[in-house]
Amino acid sequence: MPNHDEPDTKSLKSGHILFAQECTFLRPVADFSEMPALKLPEIAFAGRSNVGKSSLINALTNRKTLARVSNTPGRTREIILFDLGERLTIADLPGYGFARISKVTSENWHRLIDSYLRRRTQLQRVCLLIDSRHPAHDSDLMMMKLLDAAAVSYVVVLTKLDKLNAAEKDRAINDATLLMKSHPAAHPELFVTSAEKGDGIPALRAHLARVALPPEKRYKTNSGGKRA
């Protein structure tokens, strides 16, 4: 169901505290064989190129340039890893759905993402971003099938809410809700967000905080993925 109701105060506070922690860049990963064996629970952000993924990560962490916002769709070819307060690893997955890439690049993307989803045992949740201004693209449906096949729990996050009027917002929510019902790995909560206005950000923080390590169990890592 759409996340119309705000989480309780305790959950909102937990999310705020988690995402207020220092968030540091760990490393880029171009091939799954390079993926460090980190001990923290992990969340990932996936979506089409220019869906607003970097903007959403920056908004969640209350930073302006943590994740780079690119005007060149399909530019990033790597999984970018961040450490959030020694309690959670954030993985920024390369965007998909951009037509102007070679067949080899497309195959490399699919190989990397398929390996990541199937073999990354610490992955707890994927946030699948869909532009609220448009119905889900074929590439979004492809990503949902990959997530279902890998049995990875994911939430659908509609982006760019501030670009819609009330009727358009209702259409986007209804379309996404119907879509989620046909995908077994999709979490029932739908998050409707605006990185620019901050809409939906506290609720999404609260949801993601559920899978993070408790503060007293934080696990310090270095950029190589080993315990410091």
C-alpha positions in Angstrom: 0.0 0.0 0.0 1.1 3.6 -0.5 2.9 5.0 2.5 0.2 7.7 3.2 0.6 7.4 7.0 3.8 8.6 8.6 5.7 6.0 10.7 5.6 6.4 14.4 7.7 8.9 16.2 10.2 6.3 17.4 10.8 5.0 13.9 11.1 8.5 12.4 13.7 9.3 15.1 15.7 6.1 14.4 15.8 7.0 10.7 16.8 10.5 11.4 19.6 9.5 13.7 20.9 6.8 11.3 21.1 9.1 8.2 22.6 11.9 10.2 25.7 9.8 10.8 28.8 10.3 8.7 28.5 8.7 5.3 31.8 8.0 3.6 32.8 6.7 0.2 34.2 3.2 0.2 35.0 2.2 -3.4 33.6 1.6 -6.9 33.1 -1.9 -8.1 33.1 -2.7 -11.8 33.0 -6.5 -11.5 31.5 -8.7 -8.8 34.8 -10.4 -8.2 36.0 -7.0 -6.8 33.1 -6.7 -4.3 34.5 -6.4 -0.8 33.2 -8.8 1.8 31.7 -6.2 4.1 30.1 -7.2 7.4 27.3 -4.6 7.5 23.8 -5.0 6.3 23.5 -3.5 2.9 20.8 -1.5 1.0 21.0 -0.7 -2.7 19.4 2.0 -5.0 18.4 1.0 -8.5 16.7 2.9 -11.3 16.8 4.1 -14.8 19.4 6.7 -15.8 18.3 10.2 -14.7 15.5 8.9 -12.5 16.9 10.9 -9.6 18.8 8.2 -7.8 21.8 10.4 -6.8 19.5 13.2 -5.8 17.5 10.8 -3.5 20.7 9.4 -1.9 21.9 13.0 -1.3 18.6 13.9 0.2 18.4 10.9 2.5 21.9 11.6 3.9 21.3 15.3 4.0 24.3 16.0 1.8 24.6 17.8 -1.5 27.4 16.0 -3.3 27.7 12.6 -1.7 26.4 10.9 -4.8 27.2 12.7 -8.0 24.3 14.0 -10.0 25.1 13.5 -13.7 23.4 15.2 -16.7 24.8 12.4 -18.9 22.5 9.3 -18.8 24.2 6.0 -18.6 27.6 7.5 -17.6 28.1 5.4 -14.4 29.1 1.8 -15.1 30.0 0.8 -11.5 28.4 0.0 -8.2 29.4 2.7 -5.8 29.7 1.7 -2.1 29.3 4.0 0.9 29.5 3.4 4.7 26.8 5.0 6.7 27.8 5.5 10.4 29.4 2.0 10.5 25.9 0.6 10.7 24.8 0.2 7.0 26.4 -0.1 3.6 24.8 1.9 0.8 25.2 0.6 -2.8 24.5 3.0 -5.7 23.8 0.7 -8.7 24.6 1.9 -12.2 21.5 3.3 -14.0 19.8 1.2 -16.7 17.5 1.8 -19.7 19.7 4.2 -21.6 19.6 3.3 -25.3 23.0 4.9 -26.3 25.3 2.2 -25.0 27.0 -0.7 -26.7 25.8 -4.3 -26.6 29.0 -5.1 -24.7 28.3 -2.4 -22.1 24.7 -3.6 -21.7 25.8 -7.2 -21.2 28.4 -6.2 -18.7 25.7 -4.3 -16.7 23.4 -7.3 -16.7 26.2 -9.6 -15.6 27.3 -7.3 -12.8 23.7 -6.6 -11.5 22.6 -10.3 -11.8 25.7 -11.5 -9.8 25.2 -8.7 -7.2 21.5 -9.5 -6.6 22.0 -13.3 -6.5 25.3 -13.5 -4.6 25.4 -10.5 -2.2 24.3 -12.2 0.9 24.3 -9.1 3.1 21.9 -7.3 0.8 18.8 -6.6 2.9 16.7 -4.2 0.7 16.7 -2.6 -2.7 15.0 0.7 -3.4 13.7 0.6 -7.0 13.2 4.1 -8.2 10.6 4.9 -10.8 10.0 8.4 -12.2 6.5 9.3 -11.0 5.8 11.4 -14.2 5.7 8.3 -16.4 4.4 4.7 -16.2 7.0 2.1 -15.5 9.3 1.5 -18.5 10.1 -2.0 -20.0 13.5 -1.7 -18.3 11.9 -1.1 -14.9 9.8 -4.3 -15.5 13.0 -6.1 -16.4 14.6 -5.0 -13.2 11.6 -6.1 -11.1 11.9 -9.5 -12.8 15.5 -9.7 -11.9 14.7 -8.9 -8.3 11.9 -11.4 -8.1 14.1 -14.1 -9.6 16.8 -13.4 -7.1 14.3 -13.3 -4.3 15.6 -9.9 -3.1 13.2 -7.8 -1.1 12.6 -4.4 -2.6 10.5 -1.3 -2.2 9.2 0.9 -5.1 10.1 4.5 -4.6 8.4 7.0 -6.9 10.6 10.1 -7.5 10.0 13.7 -8.6 6.7 14.0 -6.8 7.0 17.8 -6.9 6.6 17.7 -10.7 3.0 16.4 -10.4 -0.4 17.9 -9.7 -2.9 16.1 -7.4 -4.5 14.0 -10.2 -1.2 13.0 -11.7 0.0 12.0 -8.2 -3.1 9.7 -7.7 -2.5 8.1 -11.1 1.2 7.4 -10.3 0.3 5.9 -7.0 -2.5 3.7 -8.4 -0.3 2.5 -11.3 2.6 1.6 -9.0 0.4 -0.1 -6.4 -1.2 -2.3 -9.1 2.3 -3.1 -10.5 3.7 -4.1 -7.1 0.9 -6.6 -6.5 2.1 -8.8 -9.4 5.7 -9.0 -8.2 6.3 -11.4 -5.3 9.5 -9.8 -4.0 8.0 -6.3 -3.9 7.5 -4.9 -0.4 3.8 -3.8 0.1 4.9 -0.2 1.1 5.1 2.4 -1.6 7.2 5.5 -1.1 6.4 8.7 -2.9 9.2 11.2 -2.8 10.7 14.5 -3.8 14.4 14.9 -3.2 14.0 18.6 -3.9 11.1 19.3 -1.5 11.9 16.5 1.0 8.6 14.8 0.7 8.7 11.1 1.7 12.3 11.3 2.9 11.7 10.8 6.6 9.4 7.8 6.0 11.9 6.2 3.7 14.7 6.8 6.2 12.6 5.1 8.9 11.9 2.1 6.7 15.6 1.6 5.8 16.7 2.0 9.4 15.0 -1.2 10.3 17.7 -3.2 8.5 20.7 -1.3 9.9 22.8 -2.5 12.8 21.8 -1.0 16.1 24.0 1.9 17.3 25.7 -0.3 19.9 26.7 -2.9 17.3 28.3 -0.6 14.8 31.1 -2.3 12.8 34.0 -0.1 11.6 35.4 -0.8 8.1 38.1 0.7 6.0 37.9 1.5 2.3 39.2 -2.0 1.5 36.2 -3.6 3.3 38.2 -5.1 6.2 37.5 -4.4 9.8 39.7 -1.5 11.1 
